[in-house]
Amino acid sequence: MVGGRRAWTVAAVLALAAWPAAAQDASSPPSVPASSPASPTAGTPATAPPAAAAPRAALPPAPRVDTFVRSLHGELLDDPFRWLEDLSGSEARAWLAAQDRYAEATLSALPGRAALHDDLVALAAGAVDVAAAQSAGGRIFYLERDARHPSAALVMREGNDGAERVLVEPTSHQAVAFFRASPNGRRVAYGLVARGDADPVLRVIDVDSGRELGPARPRAALGEPLAWRIDSNALFYAQRSVPSGTGLWRGETLTMREFLFDGRVVERALTGVTSGNGNDTLPDFGTRGNVRLATGASSWALVTSRRGHANDLIVHAAALTDLRTSHPRWQPIAEGAAGIEAVAVRGDFVYALTHAGAPRGRIVRWSLSDDAPYALDQAEVVLPESAQLLTGLAAARDALYVAGLDHDVATLTRLEYNVKLRRPPRARNGTPAALPKVAGIARATRLKLPAADALTALATDPLRDGALFALEGWTQSRTWFAVDGKGNLAAMPWSAPPSAALREAVVTRIDVAARDGTRIPVTLLANPVHAPDAPLLLHVFGTFGVRQAAEFQPLRAAWLARGGVIAFAHVRGGGELGEDWHQAAVRMDKPRSAQDCVDVAADLAGAGWTRAGRIVLAGRGAGALVAANAARERPALFAALVADGGLYDLLRADGIVRTPIDAAEFGPLDSDVDFALRRQVSPYFQRPPTVGLAALLTADTGDRDVDAWQTAKMAAALATAGNADATPVLLRMGFDGAYSAAPLRPPAVDRAADAWSFALWRTGDPRFAPPPAPAAQTP
């Protein structure tokens, strides 16, 4: 799979039910729906009126303000909304529910929201997409979303040209969260999640008969917890325990299990991993419980995990025979300091993508039979660092396939295993010339791909040659290709047809000078003609080395049709330019991410893309922290903040089950210097948290990536610091997976309609100005 630099969210496949990146059939209606303005610049007049006051819906109750003060590192910290950290409490849930009702009523009252929602529905109606394709036993498996399967169906084909057969049909209240086919293609394990559930139920079916094998297993871990033994008779998976305790501190164990299919129905735990309070059982697979298993054509199994939200993997290995014992011996292979972002196993060798000593990435390998921890200086270099940024790898029978980016163009390199090269001609002195051979892989071929902004999926069958991969871009819908054992490429007939949803849009890439002279890359998406004061959505992340990678989202056509512009600021702290770019904004340099964002916004406002006061900041997770800090530095530049599942309080996140903070990013809390930094970059602890900033904050109590109390506390702080008319603060909160944590979330069109209606209201679009308050009655 494409590994390493992932967004700080549930894995992309988990969003398939909402399908914000769904492609649209080329035969569907034009990209600009009929109800949208005919002109791409019709979004807002050049002299738009100021944003109107908020609708006079009944205001929800103000949050209780405590006088709670915490002493830390000799300082007294005012934490008036600490009581909101316990979202299981009746007072907290009642306040959140009232906030959600008020936000819904306020947004529904905006005059332009209904038309925007209709346009989004029209864009999504004909959407077709294929995701998460896998090849196993000569069969192709994938998740398909179209008019028949709005929540993604699990589909199988007999080869690339075989007839399609639906294995798992979605319903209005259930969706497939993930799946993994067995190596022989005869069984499929998948996670089925129901609306309102935080964790999926794991099921296994026999492909030919459709019969379910063994009992359903509840509380399957999200992400990619599945791996099959190479003989297809054992399934390894991760399962969460029933949480113990109540309130903020929840004991929770993630257990690796083996499920056998060789004539027996036997299940046993392989190991236990505690994800909470840092009290992990041995071996230490990481405090966050983000654990994955990897197997292949090998007698070894790998377990990879991450500490906090760091990209770097911790790797352990165990012999498959040892897993049959009651106490398997897990051999530590690599710690996070090794800089490993993705791994694959073949035979006795581990292949790893690492940025240690190579900021743009290189591929190394070492033998598991050595029974020694990985050492960078002793590893064989399979693919040295180059100008391209490496993003993932996968092992097939014939070769190792490596995904990358070269100046915003997707790349795929094929590394053959131990091939014999033809001996070159003898040199003049009669001695043979040296044979080019590196690390047992003698030939590296960079495949010629169709032009694309990103290679977003890479899958191999360890028992067969070749690979499946997907290409897409900002305006290019996902298309699947296969490469065979000879390096020949072919487009897949089952791939979704090209979408016309963003055919009018133009992608522009610029570099903006930061205050220290560093050039910050920016990607802009706009119609060919737009107003110089267009409303602009500015997306930012800039943390944990995560890249804001190109992805196709046809719903964006509705924003562009209203004259809007979308921008992605690839600020330092992200991984867009490699690990050096990430390290340029960690620990004491962390404020640099927000500073870069401000510098990008100021440049865009002065370069004819928009103007000051018409920029809406958009962030998710740690990106919300960067966005909020940017708004605080230069409030006049921004009209509003739109944030989902945000991180705002770095002083209370350590050791809490869902959001332990990576010390490599923000520093350890027990350090006086790093404590001061965390306080400085925590928007919640700034008083006031923002200066005159309207905000739409969303979260879900079932989100396992970011604790929802972070958003609850920030919303309360903003609400008490501002004016409900001048700077409205709206909070959309779901409970236990009903809003954002599970695949079955409210449709993407509803979420986009809320966010973009709010943004257009706050940037002064007259079509979204709320009606005036009713006149006072004269006695």
Buried (B, 14 or more C-beta within 10 A) or exposed (E): BBBBBBBBBBBBBBBBBBBBBBBBBBEBBBBBBEBBBEEBBBBBBEEBEEBBBBBBBEEBEEBEEEEEEEEBBEEEBEBBBBBBBBBEBEEBBEBBEBBBEBBBBBBBBBBBBEBBBBBBBBBBBBBBBBBBBBBBBBBBBBBBBBEEBBBBBBBBBBEBEBEEEEBBEBEEEBBBBBBBBBBBBBBBBBBBBBBBBBBBBBBBBEBEEEEEBBEEBEBBBBBBBBBBBBEBBBBBBBBBBEEEEEEBEBBBBBBBBBBBBEEEEEBBEBBBBBBBBEEBEEBBBBBBBBBBBBBBBBBBBBBBBBBBBBBBBBBBBBBBEBBEEEEBEBBBBBBBEBBBBBBBBBBBBBBBBBBBEBBBBBBBBBEBEEEEBBEBEEBBBBBEBBEBBBBBBBBBBBBBBBBBBEEBBBBBBBBBBEEEEEEEEEEEEEEEEEEEEBBEBBBBEBBEBEEBBBBBBBBBBBBBBBBBBBBBBBBBBBBBBBBEBEBEBEEBEBBBBBBBBBBBBBBEBBEBEBEEEBEBBBBBBBBEEBBEBBBBBBBBBBBBBBBBBBBBBBBBBBBBBBBBBBBBBBBBBBBBBBBEBBBBBBBBBBBBBBBBBBBBBBBBBEEEBBBBBBBBBBBBBBBBBBBBBBBBBBBEBBBBBBBBBBBBBBBBBBBBBBBBBBBBBBBBBEBEEBBBBBBBBBBBBBEEBBBBBBBBBBBBBBBBBBBBBBBBBBBBBBBBBBEBEEBBBBBBBBBBBBBBBBBBBBBBBBBBBBBBBBBBBBBBBBBBBBEEEEEEEEE
